[in-house]
Amino acid sequence: MWLHSKQRDLQVEHRPSAIRARISAGERASPLADAVLGAVDGVVTTFAVVAGSTGGDLSLAVVMILGMANLIADGFSMAVSNYLSTRSRREEVETAREDEYWQVQEFPEGEEREIREIFRRKGFRGHVLDNIVEVITRNRDIWVDTMLLEELDLQKTASTPLRSATATFLAFVVFGFIPLLPFFVPVFPAAHLFAASAVLSCMGFAGIGVLKGWVLQRSLLRSGLQTFVIGGVAAALAYSVGVVLRVAFGVSSTNAA
């Protein structure tokens, strides 16, 4: 039943009118990938702060302050990094595009030979190859776009820097608050706050990992387990560092309060 439905959808999507409409619309940016990555990093880093603070036997107020400070600061830092990365990628493509336009203008014969070699390597020969080269080099925009993709392996990303940064920051803050939830919602007794945070974080790790696997079209189980393991290792390291430092400096729960 499900397979037949997917086959029908596939047929509809590949009707000539649907293909023309989809191609004409161009590449559409989705913030989902940025949001998933921000969410994963948010839960991992925030729970690492909670685990390290708990391992160091710090007071409830200190855990809450450190957790919120980390949540906002790291979320902003990751958003800025994503913004700069996306912007740099777009600038790299635009710089290469300008250079290709210049090369086509200054030495079209050489650029035409490159187009011919690109499609010769794809298996085209004779009149078919001649026609392909003639059609592509007839339109300078198509010519440059082909060189960017085929020669330089560059393709302009549809995502804008601001959209990527915003999606990353919001996902980081929203999902990164999960480990802090028991500390701000007076439902659990103080002795069980860390355990509650750990359980919620584990659920978050697994859930986000599954979502990431769906976005990247990977195994949902494998992706969920991978994120869960990475988060668990980060938390264990943070907790261990907190315990070691507490012992090394002789910090007690009384001193931390």
Beta strands, then each sheet from edge to edge (+ up, - down):
end
